[in-house]
Amino acid sequence: MTVLAVEEFVLNLPQDPPIAAYLLKDVLAKFAYIDESVSAASVSPDGALVSITVQGEPNEKDRRILSERVRSIVDAMSKGGFEPVLRTLEEHFHPSRYGGEDPTGILTERREIVQEGPGFFVLGPLLSRVVDHLERRMLNVAAAMNAVPYRFPALIAPGYLEKVQYFKNFPHSLCFATHLRENLSDIQSFSDRATVERGRVAIDGNVYAPVAAMLAPTVCHHLYLALSDSDLPADGVVATASGHCFRFESWNMNSLERLWNFTMREIIFVGTEADVRTRLDGVRERLRSVLEEFQITYKLVTANDPFFIGTFRDQAAYQAAFELKYEIRAALPYKSDTVAVGSYNRHGNFFGKTLGIRLADGSPAYTGCIGIGFERFALAFVAQHGLDPSNWPPAVRAELAQQER
């Protein structure tokens, strides 16, 4: 059977007023959710022109709908908003040992990364060794913080995500787990008729059961769920766990920089406001030496989470005003840009109040965490130091040699 290619059409949409410079990246990321027919988007540097790539030339009605959706995203994220004051808290520089080219092509050729699907990759031995070394160092930090270990499932209860307002704040990135209905005819129908077309299962959606589980978007949520409706010990809880996380980001998922399925380790703090702040400061001090061992060039900056359109403006402004989130942004020399490889987060007593996690005096507990994304860190490391381990920082080489004995 011959599959006809669908012609792409670029629709240029002038913006008056233009999109504010500080919003360009955030707005562009949300354009991935305009419509399934849109496969790419760009914004001019001055914010005055949005260009979206559409599968097939849209008619006048569709053009109007697409234009209105673009404008609605821009308006919702910008009207009444203001540019937050973002601070750089730390900057660490090491000369790059690599030529500056994107390592993705070579990694793919060597099958050190293999893309299984949109936003999920196999990591080969080279990157896995980097990740394993980072994992060992983070476990050392966790031990120094007296963190107790946990193991969490990849699935998480949808009732929990609804309760903590994930449905409201991050609906665009939610991932759902389901299965075939416990019905013999539906199961047989799937067995007889299901095919895969363009990487997707082609079958009547009615054979799927209602969603009773979701894929976890992050690690720390599991701990907060586990502590729901409980009284904490006097010194609070310090925990650590690693796990698979899932956040759908449409055509933004184009490399190890942005994945649908990624892995991370977190160190999580639950206790008084003072305890959480002190422990986050302490883990930051310890992780600084870990990042120095890898000789990573990075900066630590205030940041905000990628809230959905309706809540982005207020939530992002709140996070920035109280400096609730710091990102570790590692340099990517091949694109003269940075990528967030980790973050320090304070949540106030939101989870304590919402979930009934209580301090010794009965008041709601405060929470915070540090998380490092393994795939992004590995990408940033080889982007800065290259693919030849003999050229890697001495401490990393020595550790890998010790492990290979």
C-alpha positions in Angstrom: 0.0 0.0 0.0 1.4 3.4 -0.9 1.2 6.0 1.8 0.8 9.5 0.4 2.9 12.2 2.1 0.9 15.1 3.6 2.0 18.5 2.4 3.1 20.9 5.1 1.9 24.5 5.1 3.4 27.4 7.1 0.8 29.8 8.5 2.3 33.2 9.4 0.4 35.0 12.2 1.4 38.6 13.0 1.1 39.4 16.8 -0.1 42.9 17.8 1.0 43.5 20.5 4.0 41.4 20.1 4.9 38.6 22.6 7.1 39.9 25.4 10.7 38.8 25.2 10.7 37.1 28.6 7.8 34.9 27.6 9.1 33.7 24.2 10.3 30.3 25.3 7.4 29.5 27.5 4.8 30.6 24.9 6.6 28.7 22.2 6.5 25.5 24.2 2.7 25.8 24.7 2.2 26.1 20.9 2.8 22.3 20.7 -0.8 22.0 22.1 -2.6 24.2 19.6 -3.9 21.4 17.5 -2.9 17.9 16.4 -2.4 19.2 12.8 0.4 21.5 14.0 3.8 19.9 13.8 6.1 22.9 14.5 6.1 26.5 15.5 8.5 29.4 15.7 8.4 33.0 17.0 10.4 35.9 15.6 13.0 37.4 18.0 10.9 40.5 18.4 7.8 38.5 19.2 5.8 40.1 16.4 5.3 37.0 14.2 4.3 33.5 15.0 4.8 30.8 12.3 3.1 27.5 12.6 3.6 24.4 10.4 0.3 22.6 9.6 -0.1 19.2 8.0 -2.1 20.2 4.9 -3.2 23.6 3.8 -6.0 24.8 6.2 -9.1 26.4 4.8 -10.3 29.9 5.9 -12.3 28.6 8.8 -9.4 26.5 10.1 -6.9 29.4 9.7 -9.2 31.5 11.8 -9.5 28.8 14.5 -5.7 28.3 14.6 -5.1 32.1 14.7 -7.6 32.4 17.6 -5.9 29.6 19.5 -2.5 31.2 19.1 -3.8 34.5 20.3 -5.6 32.9 23.2 -2.4 31.2 24.4 -0.5 34.5 24.2 -3.2 36.5 26.0 -3.7 34.0 28.8 0.1 33.9 29.5 0.8 37.6 29.2 -2.2 39.8 30.0 -1.8 41.3 33.4 1.6 39.7 33.8 4.9 41.2 34.5 8.5 40.1 33.9 9.7 38.3 37.0 13.1 39.2 38.4 15.2 36.1 38.0 18.5 35.8 39.8 21.7 33.9 39.1 22.9 32.5 42.5 26.0 30.6 41.3 28.1 30.3 38.2 30.7 27.6 37.6 32.9 27.4 34.5 35.2 24.7 33.2 36.9 24.9 29.7 35.1 22.6 27.3 37.1 19.5 26.3 34.9 19.0 23.2 34.8 20.6 19.8 31.4 22.1 20.4 29.3 19.9 18.0 26.1 18.2 19.0 27.0 14.7 20.2 23.6 13.3 19.4 24.5 12.2 15.9 27.7 10.3 16.9 25.8 8.8 19.9 23.1 7.6 17.5 25.6 6.2 15.0 27.4 4.3 17.8 24.0 3.1 19.1 24.9 4.7 22.4 21.4 6.2 22.2 18.6 4.4 20.4 15.2 6.1 20.1 12.4 3.6 20.7 9.7 6.1 20.2 8.8 9.8 20.6 10.6 11.0 23.7 11.9 7.6 25.0 15.4 6.3 24.4 17.8 3.5 25.2 21.0 4.6 26.8 24.1 2.5 25.9 27.1 1.7 28.1 28.9 5.0 27.7 26.1 7.2 29.0 25.0 4.6 31.5 28.4 4.7 33.1 28.0 8.5 33.5 24.6 8.0 35.1 25.8 5.2 37.4 28.6 7.3 38.7 26.3 10.3 39.3 23.8 7.9 41.0 26.6 6.7 43.4 27.6 10.2 44.2 24.0 11.3 44.9 23.5 8.2 47.2 26.6 9.4 49.1 25.0 12.8 49.5 21.7 11.2 50.6 23.5 9.1 53.2 25.2 12.3 54.5 21.8 13.8 54.9 20.5 10.7 56.8 18.0 10.0 54.1 16.0 6.8 54.3 15.6 4.9 51.0 12.2 4.3 49.3 11.2 2.5 46.1 8.2 3.8 44.2 6.1 2.5 41.3 6.0 4.0 37.9 2.2 4.3 38.3 0.4 6.8 40.5 -3.2 7.1 41.6 -5.2 9.6 39.6 -7.2 10.6 42.7 -3.9 11.9 44.2 -2.9 13.9 41.2 -6.4 15.5 41.1 -6.2 16.4 44.8 -2.8 18.1 44.5 -4.1 20.1 41.5 -1.9 18.4 38.9 -5.0 18.2 36.6 -5.4 21.9 36.8 -1.7 23.0 36.6 -0.2 20.5 34.2 -3.0 18.8 32.2 -0.9 19.1 29.0 1.8 16.8 30.3 -0.4 14.1 32.0 0.2 10.5 30.9 -2.5 7.8 31.3 -2.2 4.0 31.8 -4.9 1.7 30.8 -5.6 -1.8 29.5 -8.2 -3.7 27.5 -11.6 -4.1 29.1 -12.1 -7.3 30.9 -14.4 -8.4 28.2 -13.7 -11.4 26.0 -15.1 -10.0 22.8 -13.1 -6.7 23.2 -9.9 -8.7 23.9 -10.5 -11.0 20.9 -11.3 -8.0 18.7 -8.0 -6.4 19.7 -6.1 -9.6 19.0 -7.7 -10.0 15.6 -7.7 -6.4 14.3 -5.2 -4.2 16.1 -2.3 -2.8 14.0 0.3 -0.1 14.4 0.1 2.8 12.0 2.7 5.6 12.2 3.8 4.3 15.6 0.4 4.3 17.1 -2.0 1.5 18.0 -4.9 1.6 15.5 -8.0 0.2 17.2 -11.4 1.4 18.3 -10.8 3.3 21.6 -13.9 1.7 23.2 -11.9 -1.5 23.9 -9.8 0.4 26.5 -10.8 0.4 30.1 -11.4 3.6 32.0 -8.2 5.1 33.4 -7.6 3.8 36.9 -3.8 4.6 37.0 -1.5 7.3 35.7 2.2 7.5 35.0 4.0 9.4 37.7 5.2 12.8 36.6 7.9 13.0 39.3 9.3 11.0 42.2 8.5 13.1 45.3 4.7 12.9 44.8 4.9 9.2 45.9 6.4 10.1 49.2 3.8 12.8 49.9 1.1 10.3 49.0 2.6 7.7 51.3 2.7 10.3 54.2 -0.9 11.4 53.7 -3.0 11.6 56.9 -0.1 11.0 59.2 1.9 12.6 62.0 5.6 13.2 61.4 8.3 12.3 63.9 9.8 15.3 65.7 12.7 15.6 63.3 10.6 15.2 60.1 11.4 12.9 57.2 14.4 12.9 54.9 14.0 10.3 52.1 15.6 9.4 48.7 14.4 7.5 45.7 15.0 7.2 42.0 12.4 6.4 39.5 10.9 6.8 36.0 9.0 10.0 35.4 6.6 10.8 32.5 5.6 14.1 31.0 4.2 14.4 27.6 5.5 17.4 25.6 4.3 16.7 22.0 6.8 17.8 19.4 9.0 19.5 22.0 10.3 16.0 22.7 13.1 15.8 20.1 16.3 14.7 21.9 17.6 13.8 25.3 17.0 17.4 26.2 13.3 16.8 26.5 11.8 13.4 27.1 8.5 11.7 27.6 10.0 9.1 29.8 13.1 10.1 31.9 14.7 9.0 35.1 15.8 11.0 38.1 16.9 10.7 41.7 15.5 12.9 44.3 16.3 13.7 47.9 13.1 14.8 49.6 12.5 16.8 52.9 9.3 16.9 55.0 9.2 18.8 58.2 9.1 22.4 59.6 9.7 25.3 57.3 13.1 26.0 58.9 14.2 22.3 58.7 13.3 22.1 55.0 15.1 25.3 54.2 18.2 24.3 56.2 18.3 20.8 54.7 18.0 22.2 51.1 20.8 24.5 51.8 22.9 21.6 53.1 22.2 19.4 50.2 23.1 22.2 47.8 26.5 22.6 49.5 27.1 18.8 49.1 26.0 18.6 45.5 28.2 21.5 44.6 31.2 19.3 45.2 29.6 16.5 43.2 29.1 18.8 40.2 32.7 20.1 40.6 33.9 16.5 40.4 32.3 16.2 37.0 33.7 19.6 36.1 30.4 20.7 34.7 29.9 24.3 33.6 26.6 25.4 35.0 24.7 28.2 36.7 22.1 28.1 39.4 19.2 30.4 38.7 15.7 31.1 40.0 13.0 29.5 37.8 9.4 28.4 37.5 7.6 25.2 36.6 6.0 24.8 33.1 2.4 25.5 34.3 -0.4 25.2 31.8 -1.8 28.2 30.0 -4.6 29.0 32.5 -2.4 29.0 35.6 1.0 29.9 34.2 1.0 33.7 34.8 0.0 33.6 38.5 1.8 30.5 39.5 5.0 31.4 37.7 5.0 34.9 39.2 4.4 33.4 42.7 7.3 31.0 42.3 9.6 33.7 41.1 8.6 36.2 43.8 9.4 33.9 46.6 12.2 32.1 44.9 10.7 28.6 45.4 12.6 27.0 42.6 16.2 27.0 41.6 17.4 25.3 38.4 20.8 23.8 37.8 21.3 24.8 34.2 24.2 23.1 32.5 25.9 24.5 29.4 25.3 22.9 26.0 28.2 24.3 24.0 26.9 23.1 20.7 23.9 25.4 20.8 25.2 28.2 23.1 22.4 27.5 25.5 21.7 25.7 28.7 19.5 22.8 29.9 18.1 22.3 33.3 19.7 19.1 34.7 18.2 19.5 38.1 16.3 21.7 40.5 15.9 22.6 44.2 12.2 23.1 45.1 10.3 24.4 48.1 6.5 23.8 48.1 5.6 25.7 51.4 3.0 23.8 53.3 0.8 23.1 50.3 1.2 19.3 50.5 1.0 19.3 54.2 -2.4 21.1 54.2 -3.8 19.3 51.2 -2.8 15.8 52.3 -3.0 16.0 56.1 0.7 15.6 56.7 1.1 17.0 60.2 4.0 18.2 62.4 4.3 17.3 66.0 2.2 20.3 67.0 -0.5 19.4 64.6 0.2 22.1 62.0 0.7 21.3 58.3 4.2 20.1 57.3 6.4 21.8 54.8 8.1 20.0 51.9 11.0 20.5 49.5 13.2 18.4 47.3 16.2 18.3 45.0 16.1 16.2 41.8 18.6 15.5 39.1 17.5 14.2 35.7 19.9 11.5 34.6 19.5 11.7 30.8 19.9 15.4 30.6 22.9 15.3 32.9 24.6 12.7 30.7 23.9 14.7 27.6 25.4 17.9 29.1 28.4 15.9 30.4 29.4 14.5 27.0 28.4 17.8 25.3 31.1 19.5 27.4 33.7 16.7 27.7 33.2 14.6 24.6 32.8 10.9 24.0 36.3 9.7 24.8 36.5 8.7 28.5 40.3 9.3 28.4 39.5 13.0 28.1 37.0 13.1 30.9 37.8 14.8 34.3 40.3 12.9 36.4 37.9 12.0 39.3 35.4 10.5 36.9 38.1 8.5 35.0 39.4 7.2 38.3 36.0 6.2 39.5 35.1 4.4 36.3 38.5 2.6 36.3 37.8 1.4 39.8 34.4 0.1 38.9 35.8 -1.8 35.9 38.3 -3.8 37.9 
